[in-house]
Amino acid sequence: MITSQEFVERMKSLKPNCYMHGELIQRDDPRMMVAMKDILMTYDMVDDPRFKDILVTTSHLTGNKINRFTNVHQSVEDLLAKQKMTRELSRLSGTCIQRCMGIDMVNALSIVTKEADDKNGGKTEYHERFKAFLKEFQDKDMVGAAAQTDVKGDRMLRPHEQADPDLYMRVVERNAKGIVVRGCKVHTTVGPYCDEMIVTPCRSLTKEEGDYSVCFSVPADTKGIHMLIEAANPTARKALPAEVANHGIAHSVTIFDDVFVPWERVFLDNDPQLGARAALLFALYHRHSYTGCKPAYTDVLMGTTALIAEVSGIEKQQHVRHKIAEMISVAELVYASGIAAAHTSTKASSGTQVPDVVFCNVGRKHAGTNIYHEYDILCDICGGQPQTMPYEEEYADPRWRPYLDKYFMRKADVPPETIHRAFRLAQDLIAGPVTSNMQIAGVHGGGSPIMEDIAIWGSYPIEEKKKIARHLAGIPETPKEPKDKK
Ligand SMILES: Cc1cc2nc3c(=O)[nH]c(=O)nc-3n(C[C@H](O)[C@H](O)[C@H](O)COP(=O)(O)OP(=O)(O)OC[C@H]3O[C@@H](n4cnc5c(N)ncnc54)[C@H](O)[C@@H]3O)c2cc1C
């Protein structure tokens, strides 16, 4: 395992290929350092007694001690530990822990590469390639980005039907040494500060779409990769420094401009059925990760709601308690769905533990359905203060500080600085640059809501439920065909 400093040094050694506000930026640009703070935390916490036991595990491949964010889950306990780790670390940062992207991809590929080799009767060697990659990923304690979502063009057209064939990532050349890929992945979280770009398709594919069914991994500074960056960083603090202001997040539009991928790093090619399976498996692991990070974010929102209510003197009011109870229900039901998904998980032929589809998806769906409602509750309990507070400079100015202390008072026994700090936290959460990231990710991260419904419908035994209804209604087991009306 490496330290966070070693990770930063490694990022600095990558060739610059990230563009932001008109500049070609370095990976240790101050804006990236804020955005990558969560990632750094996943390295720092391996020595923290509170996290050591869940963050450090043993590689099933090498027997070495590894960071759990590089682990391929082998058991129910592994899935539970990943979920717990995700919730506990995300609570500390107050945002998304970010490192789940790579590990969810790695778990998906561990399964698909084995299934591909089995299907091809030993004529392919995807799984051995994957294992060599995994060993390096674990030994070097790498961070992977999940470059899955394509730009997709006209949503009603399939990849091979688009006016421009490059609107989904595709192979444009195959030669003795490898493949050349072209396309553009979007919303790539951690793109600007990852070691590897791990790529899978993002949807179902048809037999015409062999070139689109490609999975691979390449270093993030590989020739031909260009990243256009957006960073959702919190407003910097001066007078009232606070942890919440240290953690941002960045995403990239990731252009693959005829990128060469050596065969050693190609994990699937020209197999639409398994390409689609890779897409679904990543989404499944990611939705399981959401059952850890979303409850953590609800913890943050509900904790802030309760704190604001307390400093305002309204914490015992019935409507406040009712609203916080709603938040508790969301957090714990989503978390429970992840636990259930782990306990009903199954083993893939590769030995990887696969969480249950229905439990992962209903949990993720419940989280997404409630995200704006949770913001609504915090906003309600705060009143208008988070939006209209004067800036920190005025708070720090001796001319205005006495006024701001006097007039911001709420309960007499609560010091004014506590009031200012609590409302600035609320401001960062509901009216700051990170707000929209958490809201939009809450809806679309891991796939739009309809994708959860499709996954639920695909796996849920609805016929069994109809059987129950027939039994209760007295309708015979095999319903008679309706007579033709003539
Ligand atoms: C903050 C954030 C972080 C993210 N991080 C990552 C990441 O790290 N890696 C990654 O790969 N992706 C990432 N994503 C992408 C995420 O998975 C996508 O946003 C999601 O899959 C939706 O895709 P889209 O944004 O293209 O929206 P669209 O697919 O355009 O969806 C918009 C609407 O159109 C509907 N729609 C789309 N196609 C059809 C159709 N054929 N028929 C009917 N309706 C349709 C959808 O149901 C939805 O209602 C991230 C997203 C966000 C917001």
The ligand as a Gaussian input file, in Angstrom:
#p B3LYP/6-31G(d) Opt

LIG

0 1
 C      -22.207000      13.648000     -10.680000
 C      -22.186000      12.502000     -11.638000
 C      -21.108000      11.619000     -11.634000
 C      -21.044000      10.586000     -12.568000
 N      -19.946000       9.775000     -12.575000
 C      -19.796000       8.886000     -13.592000
 C      -18.589000       8.150000     -13.737000
 O      -17.673000       8.255000     -12.928000
 N      -18.466000       7.317000     -14.809000
 C      -19.456000       7.173000     -15.736000
 O      -19.282000       6.407000     -16.676000
 N      -20.626000       7.846000     -15.607000
 C      -20.813000       8.693000     -14.576000
 N      -21.994000       9.399000     -14.448000
 C      -22.976000       9.263000     -15.508000
 C      -24.307000       8.650000     -15.171000
 O      -24.230000       7.255000     -15.107000
 C      -25.254000       9.155000     -16.277000
 O      -25.510000      10.516000     -16.020000
 C      -26.539000       8.373000     -16.379000
 O      -26.284000       7.064000     -16.820000
 C      -27.496000       9.058000     -17.363000
 O      -26.888000       9.249000     -18.606000
 P      -26.973000      10.698000     -19.288000
 O      -26.407000      11.683000     -18.341000
 O      -26.365000      10.585000     -20.634000
 O      -28.495000      11.010000     -19.408000
 P      -29.509000      10.438000     -20.497000
 O      -29.190000       9.019000     -20.787000
 O      -29.573000      11.376000     -21.627000
 O      -30.852000      10.451000     -19.681000
 C      -31.716000      11.594000     -19.619000
 C      -33.160000      11.104000     -19.692000
 O      -33.401000      10.514000     -20.955000
 C      -33.992000       9.234000     -20.775000
 N      -33.551000       8.347000     -21.861000
 C      -32.286000       8.161000     -22.302000
 N      -32.261000       7.246000     -23.286000
 C      -33.523000       6.837000     -23.463000
 C      -34.152000       5.899000     -24.348000
 N      -33.472000       5.204000     -25.246000
 N      -35.499000       5.734000     -24.254000
 C      -36.214000       6.438000     -23.359000
 N      -35.679000       7.350000     -22.514000
 C      -34.365000       7.537000     -22.562000
 C      -33.507000       8.757000     -19.421000
 O      -34.371000       7.783000     -18.856000
 C      -33.491000      10.051000     -18.640000
 O      -34.765000      10.296000     -18.122000
 C      -22.095000      10.413000     -13.489000
 C      -23.193000      11.262000     -13.466000
 C      -23.249000      12.306000     -12.557000
 C      -24.433000      13.232000     -12.584000

